[in-house]
Amino acid sequence: MPSVAVKLYSVFFKFLLKHRLQNRIQENPTDEIKNTTNSFGVTSRPEESIAAVNPSFTDGVATKDIHIDPLTAVSIRIFLPDTCLLSPESQSTRPRVVKTMFRHPDLLDLDPIHRRNSYGPDNNNNVVVTPRAEKNNLRRNSYGCIGNDLDNNGVYRGYSPLLNGSCRKLPLMLQFHGGGFVSGSNESVANDFFCRRIAKLCDVIVVAVGYRLAPENRYPGAFEDGLKVLHWLGKQANLAECSKSFGNARGGGGAGGGGPDLRKSGEGQIHVADAFGASMVEPWLAAHGDPSRCVLLGVSCGANIADYVARKAVELGRLLDPIKVVAQVLMYPFFIGSVPTHSEIKLANSYFFDKAMCILSWKLFLPEEEFSLDHPAANPLIPNREPPLKLMPPTLTIVAEHDWMRDRAIAYSEELRKVNVDAPVLEYKDAVHEFATLDMLLKTPQAQACAEDIAIWVKNCKAQSPVDLSDQALMGGTNYQKH
């Protein structure tokens, strides 16, 4: 059973959440929402504790915020691990350095910290500790143009892909936060902590999506925002390639006619610029992002968004090139249905998020005329849902023992396995909904173990060669087309 502290905090959390949900309904009556024309939206609430960005690697991960759409509030926060600074050559030969959580590698002591090895039994003889002098040399050799890319404060600006073709590429992970579609933020302290942990353990660039919240923007707002970010990543990858091509072309380009313009910065970096002269290429993603290895990770209601984006990626196929969605992680998804499962009956009044409050969240998210617990956004098990499940990417599902949504998530995973999709389920004993992402529970051993388990699975998926989802349809004997 959960600890007494967790139970007490759950009571306080549910009281506060119910109060806020009721206020949302009173402040935003249905007829007012229908008549509003403001689609800009909000991605965070005033009561949310926001973590400041830090574009330096003082804790092993640099972060930056980007507002990607001028017409809406959709934004992203990029989490770039310092392992991206290793060159591909040095990465293959560099001894493994034991690092503690949230400490810069240069500040490490020589004494190794023995921790559980996720890939096998702990073997202290396998721990390699690099002498400080050798470690510094490795870092200097790995940076390449360190003087140009790190300023005096250690802020990492990124660099031109043209001048650094050998930089290390990392998979991209789109992360969708939880909050019942009505709260939460990609910039919150809890989400920032979780994304930093995942970026380090999984060795990926995490792109945390700030989607528009309900009831200001109801369905399909948040779902479309997730797909919009995926398209934006594809655009960034194509612009980075254009930057290389224009840079290699002699005498090409020009600002006339509103076309792409070649601008040379004071540091000798070439960028593609729009008609207003602003650089369109995001340097961190251009230098280090691998769009052919894209993983989706959703937390609670964010898992519903991730599953939607994965389905749309299947439908779009090569139209998303060069983006390839190779896997998704669904953490205690926010699934529900009109016919209750065993856990929905037995655990309806469970910890933190009981069934009544979740139904209230769905009423705030779904348009009144579309409200149904069997809505495609809510119930993944309804018949004739497109695309065919056999085309879905490998899917890891995380569930908690004391979560009333558990059984439906497991049932969805079973349906995926029936059509030969790699879809394992990890169930955590004595765990509650959001046990690995809630602010109070983030630093528990169970939350750390969950992140490590995700890292093991993600590393196995991203190590495999990317498979075009449209090719999967062809291998299955049918070429999927949406009717």
GITA-V716916 format. One record per helix or strand of 2 or more residues. SS is the DSSP state (A for helix, B for strand). FROM is the first residue (numbers start at 1). LEN is the number of residues. If there is no record, write none. Layout:
BEGIN
ss:SS from:FROM len:LEN
ss:SS from:FROM len:LEN
END
This chain:
BEGIN
ss:A from:4 len:24
ss:A from:30 len:6
ss:B from:61 len:7
ss:B from:75 len:7
ss:A from:82 len:4
ss:A from:88 len:6
ss:A from:105 len:3
ss:A from:124 len:3
ss:A from:132 len:12
ss:A from:146 len:4
ss:B from:155 len:2
ss:B from:170 len:7
ss:A from:189 len:14
ss:B from:205 len:6
ss:A from:221 len:28
ss:A from:256 len:3
ss:B from:261 len:4
ss:B from:270 len:4
ss:A from:283 len:6
ss:B from:289 len:11
ss:A from:301 len:20
ss:B from:325 len:7
ss:A from:342 len:5
ss:A from:355 len:11
ss:A from:368 len:3
ss:A from:389 len:3
ss:B from:394 len:7
ss:A from:406 len:13
ss:B from:425 len:4
ss:A from:439 len:3
ss:A from:445 len:19
ss:A from:469 len:7
END
